[in-house]
Amino acid sequence: MEHDIIIIGGGPSGLSTALHLARDFPYLAPRILILEKAHYPRPKLCAGGLVIDAEVILQRLGLDVSEVPHVDADRIHFDFEAKGLNIRIPKQHALRVIRRDEFDNWLAKNVESRGIEIREGIAVKNIIPNQNGVTVETDQGNLQAQVVVGADGSNGITRRCIFPNVPVHTARVLEVLTPTQPSPKFNVIARRAKPDEAIPSNEEIASGKNTPRNDDQRERVAYFDFFPVLTNIAGYVWDFPTQVNGEAMRCWGIYDTNIHANEKRPQLKEPLAKEMSRLGFDLNNYEIKGYPIRWFSPKNQMSVPRILLVGDAAGADPFLGEGISIALGYGALAAREIGEAFQRNEFSFNRYRRRVVRSALGQALIARWVVAHIVYLFKWKWFQVLVWRILKPVVVLLAWRFVLNWGKKMTSTL
Ligand SMILES: Cc1cc2nc3c(=O)[nH]c(=O)nc-3n(C[C@H](O)[C@H](O)[C@H](O)COP(=O)(O)OP(=O)(O)OC[C@H]3O[C@@H](n4cnc5c(N)ncnc54)[C@H](O)[C@@H]3O)c2cc1C
């Protein structure tokens, strides 16, 4: 067998698994093969918001993510109808926004620099486990491995092969990139950062003065607004600062966990169009892209003998759809599971799910699953106002204690 460990998918979860294996079990590094169907730098639909937990995990791997082009948001706003919570982290940015083509390419180069082989342009078609190993069928022939890691994302083939009939929880997500300024001809009807200020005239917008996007602070703020919850969309609209090829842009989108899939809902793009229009942007002028996110539920299955799942294939954050830090965290847990399996020469992986659920990452995922079911099921206006505008200190405290900040606790639970 040429490679003992085949990782299917070279996104953050697969690359993190490889990096953790190389760090914690260096003798396994030459025995790892990553199969990636695309070629780096490959596009990946994602807003690219990196929370602090992602940076903590990368730092522990000896990686400095500031090498990747980025925009830092100093504040995150969690709003309901344009007013709400304002989160800052003392002495540092609250959210670092990267582009995924650049970030994943950088991560892949770091993986290769540690002696791990990545084969690009190979698509896996089928995975067949047996007693002695796993056959991986690709569009370029078959490969054999002792262990396979399914890191192939929300629609991945690995999960579909090993759990063909298990229902999945999938969020729907739309994303749009725009310039930082709205088109001058479009009427601005409100101003989010300072709602009481006079609405700028079309002439002011055309001259580039006094527009919402000229507010210096806005350039460094990431917004989440939960107003769509009232219409059975179990999620929020986001608006982040970003950059594309060095040019400042905004990344907008809408996330719906689909918890209310059986109820009457507007088209997903309607609340996004409404929010963009409130800030002077016409959604019709921009390209909309969509992609699902498979989210974590405490019942999700994550392994069969010789095969385990990481990242979106195992389940991302159900509350916000945040998955990059989560994918990096799964990589750490999977590497430990695989390394120990090779030491014992026993590959049932029957304790992997327990390892995930008991870890700081797993506890944060469970907390987010609970929060999603509270915030999105109690869809009355008074409740959303209470959570986002009135109970601010309590919400921040609970979020800091149970939802965020899990990266630092990871070592103790590995
Ligand atoms: C619109 C949108 C916005 C998002 N915004 C954010 C955000 O701001 N912050 C955040 O933290 N998360 C965000 N997410 C979630 C985040 O993108 C994912 O959670 C994250 O990419 C999961 O990483 P992964 O490695 O598990 O999977 P992926 O990043 O999907 O990587 C899977 C890899 O597997 C490869 N692959 C797939 N199938 C095969 C195959 N058959 N053979 C070989 N290779 C294969 C793919 O090409 C890909 O490179 C967003 C998601 C969406 C859809």
The ligand as an SDF file (V2000), in Angstrom:
LIG
                    3D

 53 58  0  0  0  0  0  0  0  0999 V2000
  -21.8190   31.1950    1.1730 C   0  0  0  0  0  0  0  0  0  0  0  0
  -21.0150   30.6680    2.3170 C   0  0  0  0  0  0  0  0  0  0  0  0
  -20.4020   31.5640    3.1920 C   0  0  0  0  0  0  0  0  0  0  0  0
  -19.6340   31.0650    4.2540 C   0  0  0  0  0  0  0  0  0  0  0  0
  -19.0160   31.9710    5.0760 N   0  0  0  0  0  0  0  0  0  0  0  0
  -18.2500   31.5160    6.0850 C   0  0  0  0  0  0  0  0  0  0  0  0
  -17.5300   32.4280    6.9200 C   0  0  0  0  0  0  0  0  0  0  0  0
  -17.5710   33.6400    6.7320 O   0  0  0  0  0  0  0  0  0  0  0  0
  -16.7870   31.9210    7.9400 N   0  0  0  0  0  0  0  0  0  0  0  0
  -16.7030   30.5770    8.1830 C   0  0  0  0  0  0  0  0  0  0  0  0
  -16.0190   30.1770    9.1280 O   0  0  0  0  0  0  0  0  0  0  0  0
  -17.3620   29.6930    7.3980 N   0  0  0  0  0  0  0  0  0  0  0  0
  -18.1150   30.1280    6.3490 C   0  0  0  0  0  0  0  0  0  0  0  0
  -18.7540   29.2320    5.5360 N   0  0  0  0  0  0  0  0  0  0  0  0
  -18.5880   27.7870    5.8170 C   0  0  0  0  0  0  0  0  0  0  0  0
  -17.2330   27.3010    5.2980 C   0  0  0  0  0  0  0  0  0  0  0  0
  -17.0540   27.6780    3.9590 O   0  0  0  0  0  0  0  0  0  0  0  0
  -17.1470   25.7710    5.4140 C   0  0  0  0  0  0  0  0  0  0  0  0
  -17.5890   25.3940    6.6910 O   0  0  0  0  0  0  0  0  0  0  0  0
  -15.7340   25.2770    5.1960 C   0  0  0  0  0  0  0  0  0  0  0  0
  -15.3370   25.5210    3.8780 O   0  0  0  0  0  0  0  0  0  0  0  0
  -15.6460   23.7770    5.4960 C   0  0  0  0  0  0  0  0  0  0  0  0
  -14.3680   23.3050    5.1570 O   0  0  0  0  0  0  0  0  0  0  0  0
  -14.1720   21.8040    4.6600 P   0  0  0  0  0  0  0  0  0  0  0  0
  -12.7050   21.6210    4.5110 O   0  0  0  0  0  0  0  0  0  0  0  0
  -14.9230   20.8870    5.5220 O   0  0  0  0  0  0  0  0  0  0  0  0
  -14.8870   21.7400    3.2360 O   0  0  0  0  0  0  0  0  0  0  0  0
  -14.6080   22.5560    1.9200 P   0  0  0  0  0  0  0  0  0  0  0  0
  -14.0150   23.8720    2.2140 O   0  0  0  0  0  0  0  0  0  0  0  0
  -15.8960   22.5160    1.1670 O   0  0  0  0  0  0  0  0  0  0  0  0
  -13.5090   21.7040    1.1550 O   0  0  0  0  0  0  0  0  0  0  0  0
  -13.8330   20.4840    0.5610 C   0  0  0  0  0  0  0  0  0  0  0  0
  -12.7790   20.2000   -0.4980 C   0  0  0  0  0  0  0  0  0  0  0  0
  -13.0170   18.9050   -1.0130 O   0  0  0  0  0  0  0  0  0  0  0  0
  -12.8720   18.9210   -2.4190 C   0  0  0  0  0  0  0  0  0  0  0  0
  -13.6940   17.8170   -2.9190 N   0  0  0  0  0  0  0  0  0  0  0  0
  -15.0370   17.7120   -2.8580 C   0  0  0  0  0  0  0  0  0  0  0  0
  -15.4350   16.5610   -3.4100 N   0  0  0  0  0  0  0  0  0  0  0  0
  -14.3220   15.9300   -3.8280 C   0  0  0  0  0  0  0  0  0  0  0  0
  -14.0850   14.6750   -4.4800 C   0  0  0  0  0  0  0  0  0  0  0  0
  -15.1050   13.8720   -4.8300 N   0  0  0  0  0  0  0  0  0  0  0  0
  -12.8130   14.3270   -4.7680 N   0  0  0  0  0  0  0  0  0  0  0  0
  -11.7600   15.1370   -4.4310 C   0  0  0  0  0  0  0  0  0  0  0  0
  -11.9360   16.3320   -3.8200 N   0  0  0  0  0  0  0  0  0  0  0  0
  -13.2010   16.7170   -3.5030 C   0  0  0  0  0  0  0  0  0  0  0  0
  -13.3960   20.3040   -2.8200 C   0  0  0  0  0  0  0  0  0  0  0  0
  -12.8980   20.7190   -4.0750 O   0  0  0  0  0  0  0  0  0  0  0  0
  -12.8570   21.1630   -1.6710 C   0  0  0  0  0  0  0  0  0  0  0  0
  -11.5760   21.6710   -1.9320 O   0  0  0  0  0  0  0  0  0  0  0  0
  -19.5010   29.6780    4.4540 C   0  0  0  0  0  0  0  0  0  0  0  0
  -20.1170   28.7880    3.5760 C   0  0  0  0  0  0  0  0  0  0  0  0
  -20.8600   29.2730    2.5180 C   0  0  0  0  0  0  0  0  0  0  0  0
  -21.5190   28.3000    1.5790 C   0  0  0  0  0  0  0  0  0  0  0  0
  1  2  1  0
  2  3  1  0
  2 52  2  0
  3  4  2  0
  4  5  1  0
  4 50  1  0
  5  6  2  0
  6  7  1  0
  6 13  1  0
  7  8  2  0
  7  9  1  0
  9 10  1  0
 10 11  2  0
 10 12  1  0
 12 13  2  0
 13 14  1  0
 14 15  1  0
 14 50  1  0
 15 16  1  0
 16 17  1  0
 16 18  1  0
 18 19  1  0
 18 20  1  0
 20 21  1  0
 20 22  1  0
 22 23  1  0
 23 24  1  0
 24 25  2  0
 24 26  1  0
 24 27  1  0
 27 28  1  0
 28 29  2  0
 28 30  1  0
 28 31  1  0
 31 32  1  0
 32 33  1  0
 33 34  1  0
 33 48  1  0
 34 35  1  0
 35 36  1  0
 35 46  1  0
 36 37  1  0
 36 45  1  0
 37 38  2  0
 38 39  1  0
 39 40  1  0
 39 45  2  0
 40 41  1  0
 40 42  2  0
 42 43  1  0
 43 44  2  0
 44 45  1  0
 46 47  1  0
 46 48  1  0
 48 49  1  0
 50 51  2  0
 51 52  1  0
 52 53  1  0
M  END
$$$$
